[in-house]
Amino acid sequence: MNEFDENEFSERSESSFDIKSLIPKVMKIWPWILLSIVVFFFSGYYWTKTTVPTYNVTSKFFIKEKESALALFEKPSITEVGNVGLQNEVIILKSKPTAEATLKNLDFDVEYFRRGTFIDHRLYKNTPVLIQVDWNSAQVTNGLVNLSWENDTHFTLTFDDDNYTKYLPDGTSTAFKNIPEPEKFPFGEWIETNHFRLNIAKVDPEKSGSILFKVRDLKSLTNQFSSALKVSAVERGASIMNLSINTTNVAVGEVYLNTLMQTYLAKELQEKNEVYANTISFIDSQVSGIADSLRFFERQLESFRSQNRFFDLSAEGSAVFGQLSELESQLSEEKFKRTYYQSLKDYLVRENYRDLVVPSGIGIEDPILNAQIENLLSLQVEKSRLLATQKEISPAVREVNRKIDNLNSSIREVLTNVDQNAQRLISELERRITEIEGSFRNLPQTEQNLIRIERQFTLNENLYTFLMEKRSEAAITKASNTANNKIIEPADGGFQLAPRPVRNYMASILLGFLFPVLIVLSREFFRTKIEDVKYLEKFLKTSVVATILLNKTADNLVVLKHGKSGIAEGFRSLRANLRFLQPNEDKISLMVTSTISGEGKTFCAINLASVYSLTGKKTILVGCDMRKPKIFGDFKVSNNQGLSTYLSGQEKDWKKVINHTEFDNLDILVSGPTPPNPAELLFTERFDILMKELKEQYDVVILDTPPVGLVSETLDLLAHVDFTLFLFRQNYSQRAFVEALNGLKSSKNLKNIYAVFNGVDSSKVTYGYGYTYGYGYGYYEDDKK
C-alpha cells in the first residue's frame, strides 16, 4: 500500500466535529426526538392557554411645534435647539399628571374578570354588575374578589387572593392581612365595613352567576398607564406621534388613548384661554361697582326731572355738559389704566403670573407692554409644562426662570414709565375740568344740578359700555379658540401581541426536535474519546488496516477457542490486509503498541499470533513489556524465565526460555521477571542477536511492546520489525492520541506504521458501521452461542 499522502491530509478540515457522522446518531434517537416534540408541543399549548392575552392599541396624534416666546427679542438658547419643544410635549404626554387627569375621567377604578379554565378574562362595559367605590372610605385594593349571587336581591363576597392592599382615605396604602370571611350583602345599597365601602348594582337578568373584580386606586393606575404608554414619531422628523399601549382588553386601550388625547387637548385649550379668563374676571370685578353706580344715577336723574319738570338744557349748558363729559370719560379711562398698572405691578412683585391680564384685553394699546406680558405668560406656560416632568434644578427650568426674572424686571421698568405718563395726563385732565367748571357756575342752579347728575350718569354709562365691549371681545375670543394640537387617528381596535398560538406551536415543535439533537451535538462537541473509526480515517496520517470487535468473553484466546466469532474474523481480516502490504515476503515481523496501557495491545498480539499460526506459519510471540508482563497468564505458563532472563545473561541460550504452547506452530517468549533496567536490556547487542535469530527460525515474529506514550524504549524497537500496529480502543483512547501518533510519524519519519481500531462494541454502533467492519455479532456461529 502506498504511503499516506500528507498533502492530502493537510487539506482536510482541522475540526474534529464532523456533521455528517452525526446524522446516523441523530436518526438512532428518533424515539426520543418524537417524545421531545410531544412534550414540548404540550408545554407550548399549556403556555399559550395560560398566558394572559396582550393587545397593542394605537392612535395618531398631531403635536404642533411651538416657537420660542422670545423669538423676536433674543437668540434661542441652547435649551431651544432642535425639536426640544416637541420632545417636551412627548414627555408631558407620558407623564403621570397627564395620566392621572385622564384616569379621573374614566371608570377604571374597578376591573372586572370572568373566570376561565386557564386564565381570567378582563371585561369592560359588558359586565353583569356595576360597582361604585367610595374613595373617602378605606378600600381593599389590588386583589381579586369573587362576587357570586343566587338571586336578584343578595350576593356573596369572597376574598380568594393571598395578598391585598388596604387603601386609606389620606392616599396612603398598607398591606392587608386580616382577610374577611365570605359575607352576604344586598344589591343596590351602600355596604360599609371596616375595610371597604361599595355599592353593587345587578344589571344581568340571569338570577345566578359570579364574577371577579379588583379595586384599583388612582395612584397605582397612574403608575401602570403612564409607564405602559409608548410615544414615537410616525416618521423620523415628523410631529405626528404614534401613541400605543399594551393592554389585556382592546376596549380599555381604546378608551384610554382617546380620553388621553382629549384630556391633553382640553388642558392645552385651558392654558390657552387662561389669559382671556383672567381678562373677563378682572373686568367683572370692575364692572360690578360701576353697574351699581349707573343704576343709582339713573334713578336720581329720573327723580330730579320728574320733581323739577326740567328736561332740556340751554345751549350754553349743553356745551358745558359736552365738554365736561368728554374730559371726565378720558379721566375715568386713565384712572382705570392706573388701577390696572398698580394691579399688574402687585402681581409682578408677588410673582403671581397665573392671574395676569394682557393690556390689550382691556383696551390698553401699548405694543411693548403687550408683547412683554404675552411673552411672560408664554414662558410661564412653558415652565409649567417642564415642571410636569423635570425638577426646578434642571437646566431647562433654570433657563426659563432666568428669562422670567429678566422679563419681570423689564416689565416693571416699563410700568413705572407708563404710570408716570398716566399720572401726568390725569393731572392735565383734572386741570381742564376745573377751568370748564368756572363757566359751569354761571348757569342757573337747577340746570347746574341737572348737569351734575347727568355727568355722573354719562360717565358711568360710558365706562360700563367700554368695559362690557372688552368683556364681550374676550369672551368671543375665548369661545372661538381651538387647540393647536389635534387627533389625527383615534384608537380603534388592536392586534394581539401575545400569545401567538401558531408561532408558539411551531416554536414548540422546533424546540422539541432541536433539544435532543443539541444534546447529541453537545456530547459530540465535548467528546474527548474516539468513538468512530471514521474519526481515525479522517485525522490520522496513516491508514486503519482493521477494526476488532469488543471481546465479551473472559478468555483472551478468542481466535484459538472461538474461531467462528466476529472477533476471529477481524484478526483474519487484519492478517489479509498485512499480506497486501508485503505481498512478496514469506516472513514477517511486526510489533503491537499503543499510547497508554489498557488499549488491548496484549490481546491483539496474542490473537494476531494465533491467526498466523493457524495458517501453518511458524509463529512466535515475544513479550517485550517487562514492566507489566501479561502473556504467560493467558497460556498458563510460568514467567520465571523469559526475555529478561536471556537479555540479562542469566541464560545463554534463548531457545531454553522459549515456551512451546499446546497449539501448533505457536511459541511464546514471555517477558520474564521484571528487571531493574528494562529499557537498557532492549538496547543490548543480545537483543539484536535475538531478533536476528528469531527471524531466521520463525515465519512470523510479533512483539508485544509497552505503551509508546509511557516508556521510551518502544520507539527503538521500530528498527527491528517490518510493520508497527498502533492500537486505538473505542471509547477509551483519547482523541489527542491521534495527534500524538501524527506527531511521531512526522517528527521521527516513521514508515510502515498502521492503525488498528480495537474494542468496537457492535451493539452500540450507529447505522453505517457495517460497510467498514464487514462483520458483526450474530452473523457468526460462536457469536450466536
C-alpha positions in Angstrom: 0.0 0.0 0.0 1.3 3.4 -0.8 2.2 5.7 2.0 -0.4 8.2 3.1 -0.3 11.4 1.2 0.4 14.2 3.8 -0.5 17.0 1.4 -3.9 15.4 1.2 -4.2 15.3 5.0 -3.3 19.0 5.2 -6.2 19.9 3.0 -8.6 18.1 5.4 -10.6 20.0 7.9 -8.8 20.6 11.1 -12.0 20.4 13.1 -12.8 17.2 14.9 -16.5 18.0 14.6 -17.9 16.0 11.7 -21.5 16.9 10.9 -22.0 14.0 8.5 -21.1 11.5 11.2 -23.8 12.9 13.4 -26.7 12.1 11.1 -26.8 8.3 11.9 -26.6 9.2 15.6 -29.5 11.6 15.4 -31.5 9.0 13.4 -30.8 6.4 16.1 -32.5 8.5 18.8 -35.7 9.2 16.8 -38.0 7.9 19.5 -36.5 10.4 21.9 -36.9 13.1 19.3 -40.6 12.2 18.9 -41.2 12.1 22.6 -39.4 15.5 23.0 -41.6 17.0 20.3 -44.7 15.8 22.0 -43.6 17.1 25.4 -42.6 20.5 24.0 -45.8 20.8 22.0 -48.0 20.2 25.0 -45.8 22.6 27.0 -46.3 25.2 24.3 -50.0 24.5 24.3 -50.2 24.9 28.1 -48.1 28.1 28.0 -50.3 29.5 25.3 -53.5 28.8 27.2 -52.2 30.1 30.5 -50.8 33.3 29.1 -53.0 36.4 29.5 -53.7 37.8 26.1 -52.0 41.2 25.4 -53.1 43.5 22.7 -51.5 46.6 21.2 -53.8 49.5 20.6 -52.6 52.6 18.7 -53.7 56.1 17.7 -52.1 59.0 15.9 -51.8 62.5 17.4 -50.5 65.7 15.9 -48.3 68.0 18.1 -47.6 71.4 16.7 -44.1 72.6 17.3 -44.1 75.8 19.3 -41.9 78.7 18.6 -39.9 80.4 21.2 -41.8 83.1 23.1 -38.9 85.5 22.8 -38.0 84.7 19.2 -38.3 88.4 18.2 -36.2 89.7 21.1 -33.3 87.3 21.5 -31.4 84.4 20.0 -32.6 81.0 21.1 -30.7 79.5 23.9 -29.1 76.0 24.0 -32.2 74.6 25.5 -34.3 75.6 22.4 -32.1 73.9 19.8 -33.7 71.4 17.5 -37.0 69.8 18.5 -36.7 70.1 22.2 -40.2 71.6 22.4 -41.6 68.6 20.6 -39.7 66.2 22.9 -41.1 68.1 26.0 -44.6 67.6 24.7 -44.0 63.9 24.2 -42.7 63.7 27.8 -45.8 65.6 29.1 -48.0 63.1 27.2 -46.3 60.2 29.0 -46.2 62.0 32.4 -48.0 60.9 35.5 -50.0 64.1 35.9 -51.4 63.7 32.4 -52.3 60.0 33.1 -53.9 61.0 36.4 -56.0 63.7 34.8 -57.1 61.1 32.1 -58.0 58.4 34.6 -60.1 60.8 36.7 -62.4 60.9 33.7 -62.6 57.1 33.4 -64.2 54.3 35.4 -61.1 52.2 35.6 -61.1 52.0 39.4 -62.9 48.7 39.2 -61.6 45.9 37.0 -64.0 43.0 36.1 -62.9 39.5 35.2 -64.7 36.3 34.0 -63.1 33.1 35.4 -61.8 30.8 32.7 -60.3 27.3 32.5 -56.7 28.6 32.4 -56.8 32.3 32.9 -59.2 35.1 34.0 -60.5 37.2 31.1 -60.8 41.0 31.5 -64.3 42.5 30.9 -65.2 46.1 30.2 -68.6 47.7 29.8 -70.5 44.4 29.3 -70.4 43.4 32.9 -73.2 41.7 34.9 -72.8 44.1 37.8 -71.8 47.7 38.3 -69.7 48.6 41.3 -69.3 52.1 42.8 -66.4 52.8 45.1 -66.4 55.4 47.9 -62.8 56.7 47.9 -63.5 58.7 51.0 -63.5 55.5 52.9 -60.9 52.7 53.3 -60.9 50.1 50.4 -59.4 46.7 49.8 -57.4 47.0 46.6 -55.1 45.2 44.2 -56.5 41.7 44.8 -59.3 39.7 43.1 -62.6 39.4 45.0 -65.2 36.8 44.0 -68.7 38.1 43.7 -71.4 35.4 43.4 -75.2 35.5 43.6 -78.1 33.0 43.6 -81.0 35.6 43.3 -81.7 39.2 42.4 -81.5 40.5 45.9 -78.3 39.4 47.6 -74.7 38.5 46.7 -71.7 37.0 48.5 -68.2 38.5 48.6 -65.3 36.0 48.9 -61.7 37.2 49.2 -59.7 34.4 47.5 -56.3 36.1 46.9 -53.5 35.8 49.4 -52.3 39.4 49.1 -54.4 42.5 49.2 -53.6 46.2 49.8 -55.7 48.4 52.0 -56.1 51.9 50.7 -56.7 54.7 53.2 -58.6 57.9 52.6 -55.5 60.0 53.1 -54.0 58.5 50.0 -51.6 56.0 51.7 -51.7 52.2 51.4 -50.7 49.4 53.6 -50.5 45.6 53.4 -53.9 44.0 54.3 -53.5 40.7 56.2 -56.9 40.5 58.0 -58.8 39.0 55.1 -62.5 38.9 55.8 -64.6 35.8 55.7 -67.2 35.3 52.9 -70.3 37.5 53.7 -73.7 38.2 52.1 -74.9 41.7 51.2 -77.9 43.2 49.4 -77.8 44.5 45.9 -78.3 48.3 45.2 -77.3 49.5 48.7 -74.1 51.0 50.1 -72.4 48.3 52.0 -69.9 49.5 54.6 -67.4 47.6 56.7 -64.1 48.5 58.5 -62.3 47.5 55.2 -64.4 48.8 52.3 -67.5 50.8 51.2 -69.1 49.7 48.0 -72.4 49.9 46.1 -73.1 47.0 43.8 -76.0 47.0 41.4 -77.0 44.0 39.4 -77.7 44.6 35.7 -77.6 41.0 34.4 -81.1 39.4 34.0 -79.7 35.9 35.0 -80.7 35.0 38.5 -77.5 33.3 39.4 -73.9 33.9 38.4 -70.5 35.0 39.5 -67.7 37.4 38.6 -64.3 38.5 39.8 -63.4 42.1 40.4 -60.4 44.1 41.6 -60.5 47.6 43.1 -57.6 49.8 41.9 -56.6 53.1 43.5 -55.7 56.1 41.3 -52.0 56.1 42.2 -51.4 52.5 41.1 -53.5 53.1 37.9 -51.4 56.2 37.1 -48.2 54.3 37.5 -49.4 51.5 35.3 -50.8 53.5 32.4 -48.0 56.2 32.4 -45.3 53.5 32.2 -47.3 51.5 29.6 -47.8 54.4 27.1 -45.4 54.4 24.2 -45.0 57.6 22.1 -43.0 57.6 18.9 -42.8 59.6 15.7 -44.7 58.1 12.7 -41.7 59.0 10.6 -38.3 60.5 11.5 -38.6 64.2 12.0 -42.4 64.2 11.9 -44.5 65.8 14.5 -47.3 63.3 14.2 -46.9 60.9 17.0 -47.9 57.2 17.2 -49.5 56.6 20.6 -49.6 52.9 21.6 -50.4 50.9 24.7 -50.3 47.2 25.6 -53.4 46.1 27.4 -55.3 42.9 28.2 -58.6 44.3 26.8 -58.8 46.2 23.5 -61.7 48.4 24.6 -59.7 49.6 27.7 -56.9 50.6 25.4 -59.1 52.4 23.0 -60.9 54.4 25.7 -57.7 55.3 27.5 -55.9 56.6 24.4 -58.9 58.6 23.1 -59.5 60.1 26.6 -55.8 60.8 27.0 -55.8 62.8 23.7 -59.0 64.6 24.6 -57.6 65.4 28.1 -54.4 66.7 26.6 -56.3 69.0 24.2 -58.6 70.2 26.9 -55.6 71.1 29.1 -53.9 72.9 26.2 -57.1 74.9 25.4 -57.5 75.7 29.1 -53.9 77.1 29.2 -54.5 79.0 26.0 -57.8 80.5 27.3 -56.4 81.4 30.8 -55.4 84.9 29.6 -58.9 85.6 28.4 -60.5 84.1 31.5 -58.3 86.4 33.7 -59.4 89.4 31.5 -63.1 88.5 31.9 -62.6 88.1 35.7 -60.8 91.4 36.0 -63.4 93.3 34.0 -66.2 91.6 36.0 -64.6 92.8 39.3 -64.5 96.4 37.9 -68.0 96.3 36.3 -69.9 95.2 39.4 -69.3 98.6 41.2 -69.9 100.7 38.0 -73.2 98.9 37.3 -74.4 99.8 40.8 -73.4 103.5 40.4 -75.0 103.6 37.0 -78.3 102.3 38.3 -78.1 104.8 41.2 -77.5 107.9 39.0 -80.2 106.7 36.5 -82.8 106.7 39.3 -81.6 110.0 40.6 -81.8 111.6 37.2 -85.3 110.4 36.7 -86.3 111.6 40.1 -84.8 115.1 39.5 -86.5 115.6 36.2 -89.9 114.5 37.5 -89.7 116.7 40.5 -88.4 119.9 38.7 -90.1 119.3 35.4 -86.8 120.3 33.8 -85.8 118.2 30.8 -83.8 120.2 28.3 -80.5 122.1 28.9 -79.8 125.5 27.4 -77.4 125.9 24.6 -74.7 127.1 26.9 -75.5 124.3 29.4 -75.3 121.7 26.6 -71.9 122.9 25.5 -70.5 122.8 29.0 -72.0 119.4 29.6 -70.5 118.0 26.4 -67.0 119.3 27.3 -67.1 118.0 30.8 -68.5 114.6 29.8 -65.7 114.1 27.3 -62.9 115.1 29.7 -64.4 113.1 32.5 -64.6 110.0 30.3 -60.9 110.4 29.4 -60.1 110.9 33.1 -62.0 107.8 34.1 -60.2 105.6 31.5 -56.8 106.9 32.6 -57.7 106.2 36.3 -58.8 102.7 35.2 -55.5 102.2 33.4 -53.6 103.3 36.6 -55.6 100.8 38.6 -54.6 98.1 36.1 -50.9 99.2 36.2 -50.9 99.0 40.0 -52.6 95.6 40.0 -50.1 94.4 37.4 -47.2 95.7 39.5 -48.5 93.8 42.6 -48.7 90.6 40.6 -45.1 91.0 39.4 -43.8 91.8 42.9 -45.6 88.6 44.2 -44.6 86.7 41.0 -48.2 85.6 40.7 -48.2 85.2 36.9 -51.3 83.0 36.5 -53.7 85.9 37.2 -52.1 88.4 34.8 -54.3 90.2 32.3 -52.9 91.2 28.9 -53.2 95.0 28.5 -54.7 94.7 25.0 -57.6 92.7 26.6 -58.8 95.8 28.5 -58.1 98.4 25.7 -54.5 99.4 26.6 -52.8 99.6 23.3 -49.2 99.7 24.3 -47.3 97.4 21.9 -44.2 97.0 24.0 -46.1 96.3 27.2 -48.5 93.9 25.4 -45.6 91.9 23.8 -43.8 91.6 27.1 -46.8 90.4 29.0 -47.6 87.9 26.3 -44.0 86.6 26.4 -44.1 86.4 30.2 -47.3 84.3 30.1 -45.8 82.0 27.4 -42.7 81.5 29.5 -44.9 80.7 32.5 -46.8 78.1 30.5 -43.5 76.6 29.3 -42.3 76.4 32.8 -45.4 74.6 34.0 -45.0 72.1 31.2 -41.4 71.5 32.1 -42.2 71.0 35.8 -44.5 68.2 34.9 -41.5 66.1 34.0 -38.5 67.9 35.5 -37.3 69.4 38.7 -36.5 73.1 39.5 -32.8 72.4 39.4 -32.8 71.0 35.8 -31.0 73.2 33.2 -34.1 73.8 31.1 -36.2 75.0 34.1 -33.4 77.2 35.3 -33.0 78.8 31.9 -36.8 79.6 31.8 -36.6 81.0 35.3 -33.8 83.3 34.2 -35.8 84.6 31.3 -38.9 85.1 33.5 -36.8 87.1 36.1 -35.2 89.3 33.4 -38.6 89.9 31.8 -40.2 90.7 35.2 -37.6 93.4 35.8 -38.1 94.8 32.3 -41.9 95.0 32.6 -41.7 96.7 36.0 -39.5 99.4 34.4 -42.0 99.9 31.6 -44.8 100.1 34.1 -43.1 102.8 36.1 -42.8 104.9 32.9 -46.4 104.4 31.7 -47.7 105.0 35.2 -45.9 108.3 35.3 -47.3 109.3 31.9 -50.8 108.3 33.0 -50.4 110.4 36.2 -49.4 113.5 34.1 -52.3 113.0 31.8 -54.7 112.7 34.8 -53.4 115.9 36.2 -53.8 117.7 32.9 -57.4 116.4 32.5 -58.3 117.5 36.1 -56.9 121.0 35.4 -59.0 121.4 32.2 -62.1 120.1 34.1 -61.5 122.7 36.8 -61.3 125.5 34.2 -64.6 124.4 32.5 -66.3 124.2 35.8 -65.8 128.0 36.2 -68.2 128.6 33.3 -70.5 125.9 34.8 -71.1 128.1 37.9 -72.7 130.9 35.8 -75.6 128.6 34.9 -78.9 128.6 36.8 -78.8 126.4 40.0 -81.4 124.0 38.7 -79.5 123.5 35.5 -76.3 123.0 37.4 -77.9 120.3 39.5 -79.2 118.5 36.4 -75.8 118.7 34.7 -74.1 117.2 37.8 -76.4 114.2 37.8 -76.2 113.7 34.0 -72.4 114.0 34.2 -72.2 111.1 36.7 -74.7 109.1 34.8 -72.9 109.6 31.4 -69.5 108.9 33.0 -70.6 105.6 34.4 -72.5 104.7 31.3 -69.5 105.3 29.0 -67.2 103.3 31.3 -69.7 100.5 31.7 -70.1 100.3 27.9 -66.4 100.3 27.3 -65.8 97.5 29.8 -68.6 95.4 28.5 -67.3 95.7 25.0 -63.9 94.5 26.1 -65.5 91.7 28.1 -67.5 90.6 25.0 -64.4 90.6 22.9 -62.5 88.4 25.4 -65.5 86.1 25.7 -65.8 85.7 21.9 -62.1 85.1 21.5 -62.2 82.5 24.3 -65.2 80.7 22.8 -63.6 80.7 19.3 -60.2 79.4 20.5 -59.2 75.9 19.4 -56.2 73.7 20.4 -53.2 73.8 18.2 -52.8 70.0 18.5 -55.3 67.6 17.2 -56.3 64.0 16.9 -55.3 62.5 13.6 -56.5 59.0 14.1 -58.4 57.9 17.1 -57.8 54.5 18.7 -59.9 51.8 17.1 -59.1 48.1 17.5 -55.8 46.5 18.1 -53.8 43.4 17.3 -52.8 40.6 19.6 -49.2 40.6 20.8 -49.2 37.5 22.9 -49.8 34.7 22.9 -49.3 33.8 19.2 -50.7 30.3 19.1 -49.4 29.3 15.6 -46.0 30.7 16.4 -45.8 29.1 19.8 -46.8 25.7 18.4 -44.3 25.9 15.6 -41.6 27.0 18.0 -42.5 24.2 20.4 -42.2 21.6 17.6 -38.9 23.1 16.5 -37.5 23.2 20.1 -38.8 19.6 20.7 -36.8 18.5 17.7 -33.7 20.6 18.5 -33.5 19.7 22.2 -32.3 16.0 21.8 -30.4 16.9 18.7 -28.5 19.6 20.6 -27.8 17.1 23.3 -26.2 14.8 20.7 -24.3 17.8 19.3 -23.1 18.9 22.6 -21.9 15.4 23.6 -20.1 15.2 20.3 -18.6 18.6 20.6 -17.2 18.0 24.1 -16.3 14.3 23.4 -12.7 13.6 24.2 -12.6 9.9 23.4 -12.6 8.2 20.0 -16.0 6.6 19.2 -16.0 6.2 15.5 -13.5 4.6 13.1 -14.3 7.4 10.7 -12.6 9.8 13.1 -9.3 7.8 12.7 -9.8 7.6 8.9 -10.2 11.4 8.7 -7.5 12.7 11.0 -4.8 10.0 11.1 -1.8 10.4 8.8 -1.7 6.7 8.3 -4.2 4.0 7.3 -6.6 2.0 9.5 -5.9 -1.6 8.5 -8.5 -3.4 10.6 -11.3 -3.0 13.2 -11.5 -5.5 16.0 -14.8 -6.1 17.9 -15.1 -6.0 21.6 -14.3 -9.2 23.4 -17.2 -10.0 25.7 -15.8 -13.4 26.8 -13.5 -14.0 29.8 -10.8 -15.6 27.6 -8.2 -13.7 25.6 -7.5 -16.6 23.2 -10.5 -15.8 21.1 -9.1 -16.9 17.7 -7.9 -20.3 19.1 -11.0 -21.1 21.1 -13.8 -19.1 19.3 -12.7 -19.3 15.7 -16.1 -18.8 14.3 -16.7 -15.4 16.0 -16.7 -11.9 14.6 -13.5 -11.1 16.6 -11.6 -14.0 15.0 -12.8 -12.8 11.6 -11.5 -9.4 12.4 -8.0 -10.8 13.0 -8.2 -12.8 9.8 -9.0 -9.6 8.0 -6.0 -7.9 9.7 -3.8 -10.8 8.6 -5.1 -10.5 5.0 -4.5 -6.7 4.9 -1.0 -7.1 6.2 -0.4 -9.6 3.4 -1.3 -6.9 0.9 1.2 -4.6 2.5 4.0 -7.1 2.0 2.9 -9.3 -0.9 6.3 -10.8 -1.9 7.6 -11.8 1.5 7.0 -15.1 3.2 8.3 -14.0 6.5 7.0 -11.0 8.5 7.9 -9.3 11.8 5.8 -6.7 13.5 5.2 -5.1 16.8 1.9 -4.1 18.5 1.9 -0.9 20.6 -0.4 2.0 21.7 -0.4 5.3 23.5 -1.3 4.1 27.0 -2.0 0.9 28.9 -5.4 -0.7 28.5 -5.9 -0.2 24.8 -5.6 -4.0 24.1 -2.0 -4.5 22.9 -1.5 -7.9 24.5 -5.0 -9.1 23.4 -4.4 -8.2 19.8 -0.8 -9.5 19.8 -2.0 -12.9 21.2 -4.8 -13.3 18.7 -2.8 -12.0 15.7 -0.1 -14.5 16.5 -2.8 -17.1 16.8 -4.3 -16.4 13.4 -0.9 -16.6 11.8 -0.2 -20.0 13.5 -3.5 -21.4 12.2 -2.3 -20.9 8.6 0.7 -23.1 9.2 3.3 -20.4 9.7 5.7 -20.9 12.5 4.9 -18.0 14.8 6.5 -16.6 18.0 5.0 -14.0 20.3 7.6 -12.0 22.3 6.5 -10.2 25.4 8.7 -7.0 25.4 6.7 -5.3 28.2 8.9 -6.3 31.0 7.3 -3.8 33.4 3.9 -5.4 33.2 4.2 -8.9 31.9 0.8 -10.5 30.9 1.1 -13.2 28.2 2.1 -16.0 30.5 -1.3 -15.9 32.3 -3.4 -16.5 29.1 -1.3 -19.5 28.1 -0.9 -20.8 31.6 2.9 -20.9 31.6 5.5 -19.8 34.1 7.1 -16.3 34.0 10.1 -17.4 36.0 12.2 -17.4 32.8 11.8 -15.3 29.7 13.2 -12.4 27.8 14.6 -10.6 30.8 16.4 -13.8 31.8 18.1 -14.1 28.4 18.9 -10.4 27.9 20.4 -10.1 31.4 22.8 -13.0 30.6 21.3 -15.4 33.2 20.5 -17.8 30.4 22.9 -18.1 27.5 20.7 -19.9 25.0 17.4 -18.1 24.1 15.9 -21.4 22.9 15.8 -22.6 26.5 13.5 -19.7 27.6 11.0 -20.4 24.7 7.7 -21.8 25.7 6.0 -24.2 23.3 2.2 -23.9 23.6 -0.3 -26.6 23.2 -1.3 -25.0 19.9 0.6 -26.0 16.7 3.1 -23.5 15.2 2.7 -21.1 18.2 5.6 -20.4 20.6 5.8 -17.6 23.1 8.7 -15.8 24.7 7.3 -14.3 27.9 8.8 -11.2 29.5 10.2 -12.9 32.5 10.9 -11.4 35.9 10.8 -7.6 36.0 14.4 -6.4 35.8 15.7 -3.1 37.4 16.7 -1.8 33.9 14.2 -3.0 31.3 15.0 -0.2 28.9 18.7 -0.9 28.8 18.2 -4.6 28.2 16.3 -3.9 25.0 19.2 -1.8 23.7 21.8 -4.5 24.2 23.6 -6.5 21.5 22.0 -9.7 22.8 18.5 -8.3 21.8 19.8 -7.6 18.3 21.1 -11.1 18.0 17.9 -12.5 19.4 15.8 -10.7 16.8 18.0 -11.8 14.0 17.9 -15.4 15.0 14.1 -15.4 15.7 13.5 -14.0 12.2 15.6 -16.9 10.8 13.8 -19.6 12.9 10.2 -18.3 12.6 8.0 -17.2 9.8 6.2 -14.6 11.9 7.7 -12.6 14.8 5.3 -10.5 16.8 6.4 -8.2 19.6 4.1 -7.1 22.4 5.6 -3.8 23.5 5.0 -1.3 26.2 2.8 1.8 25.6 4.7 4.3 23.5 3.3 7.2 25.5 4.7 5.9 28.8 8.1 4.5 28.1 11.0 5.4 25.8 12.3 2.0 24.6 9.3 1.3 22.4 10.4 3.7 19.7 13.8 2.0 19.4 12.1 -1.3 18.7 10.7 0.0 15.4 14.0 -0.8 13.6 13.7 -4.5 14.4 10.3 -5.1 12.7 8.7 -4.8 9.3 5.4 -3.3 10.5 4.1 -1.5 13.5 0.5 -1.8 14.5 -0.7 1.2 16.6 -3.9 0.4 18.6 -6.8 2.7 19.4 -9.6 1.5 21.6 -13.2 2.6 21.1 -14.4 4.9 23.9 -11.1 4.6 25.7 -8.4 6.2 23.6 -8.3 9.9 23.7 -8.7 11.9 20.5 -5.5 13.7 21.4 -3.7 10.3 20.9 -4.3 10.8 17.1 -2.3 14.0 17.1 0.4 12.2 19.2 0.8 9.5 16.6 0.7 12.0 13.8 3.5 13.9 15.6 5.6 10.8 15.9 5.1 9.9 12.3 6.1 13.4 11.2 9.0 14.0 13.6 10.5 10.5 13.5 9.8 9.9 9.8 8.3 6.6 10.7 7.3 4.2 7.9 5.1 1.1 7.8 3.1 2.2 10.9 -0.6 1.4 10.7 -3.6 1.8 13.0 -6.0 -0.8 14.3 -9.3 0.2 15.9 -9.9 -2.2 18.8 -12.7 -3.0 21.2 -15.6 -1.9 19.0 -19.0 -2.7 20.6 -21.2 -3.7 17.7 -24.4 -3.5 19.8 -23.9 0.3 20.3 -22.5 1.4 17.0 -24.7 3.6 14.8 -26.0 2.7 11.4 -23.3 2.8 8.8 -20.5 0.8 10.5 -21.4 -2.3 8.5 -19.5 -1.3 5.4 -16.4 -0.5 7.5 -16.4 -3.7 9.6 -17.9 -6.1 7.2 -18.9 -8.4 10.1 -20.8 -8.2 13.3 -22.2 -10.1 16.2 -25.0 -12.5 15.4 -23.7 -13.4 12.0 -21.1 -16.0 13.1 -21.9 -19.2 14.9 -19.9 -18.6 18.0 -21.5 -15.1 18.4 -24.9 -16.8 18.4 -23.8 -19.1 21.2 
